[in-house]
Amino acid sequence: MGAKESTAPEKYPVKPINIIVPFAAGGSADIIARTLEKSAQQHLGQPLVVLNMPGGAATIGMNEMAGAQADGYTIGVIGINAILQPLYGETRYHYPTALEPLVKVVSSPIVLAVRSDKPWQNLNDLVSYAKANPGKIKFGHAGLGTTTHLTGELFGKEANINIVQVPFKGDSEALASLLGDHVHLILSTPPALKEHVKSGSIKILGAAEEKRLTLSGFENVPTFKEQGINVAFDFWIGVVAPKGIPAAEKAKLAAGLKEMINAPEFSKSMQELGMVAEYLGPAEFKDRWIADNEKLTKVTKETGIADVIKAQKK
């Protein structure tokens, strides 16, 4: 028995590893999974199989991750939604404790976009219009209680305007609604918007970050704070495993993912897509979860956003 146990970790992985994406194809989390998939065979010795499970503001996919066997053959890509969703009411799992942080992959900034044919040139123009037309402005986002939803609600609150939220199943659906002129603005991520910014069909009015973005095509976007609206976050996307994954499998996954994320071509791909590759290992990523959990619990409670979102989910 002893000999068999000691050789087992060396064998892992002996079959493809499923990587769950809790959003529709085309959004940031999906793009990350598919970029990692390209070098998985080289760095993990087995392919990654991307499984899209959208819906429920990422909870459908996260439930699958949390409920999967902790054997190293199911991992998932998550954003900070894993921390946010339990703050808004009962979820099947308490994701911050039911999931095991493996690696942080990228920083994922959020920007506010409108169609280029709209008259607004900055957030102040938009705010003035919203004040003159209370309750008429609709904003689209990637799902109830997601980071894009939270950012939109906080924007409305900080700017003291009444805007109506419209949830979708991911960034790509929200964008389609904006392009179809069904919503006036969306809160989204640079990767989902990049091509439309380049083609000139949409314009970006603000970035909800502490500092201006360094991403190609987004360098001239002023932050919300520069425009007098105190909304700034540092959101991330990372890879997790179900709680209880054996130490050897966890170490093997983390080591392989580190190689994949730190590869120059991965960083270049992310930059081209509108994201910044930023590796954090399991321990540092866990510390980040704990800090963000405290910060977001405070923000959602103090602003009343948690109650707003709870009411919208009913």
Secondary structure, 3 states (H helix, E strand, C coil): CHHHHHHHHHHCCCCCEEEEECCCCCCHHHHHHHHHHHHHHHHHCCCEEEEECCCHHHHHHHHHHHHCCCCCCEEEEEECHHHHHHHHCCCCCCHHHHEEEEEEEEECCCEEEEECCCCCCCHHHHHHHHHHCCCCCEEEECCCCCHHHHHHHHHHHHHCCCCEEEECCCHHHHHHHHHCCCCCEEEECHHHHHHHHHHCCEEEEEECCCCCCCCCCCCCCCECHHHCCCCCCCCEEEEEEECCCCHHHHHHHHHHHHHHHHCHHHHHHHHHHCCEEEEECHHHHHHHHHHHHHHHHHHHHHHCHHHHHHHHHC
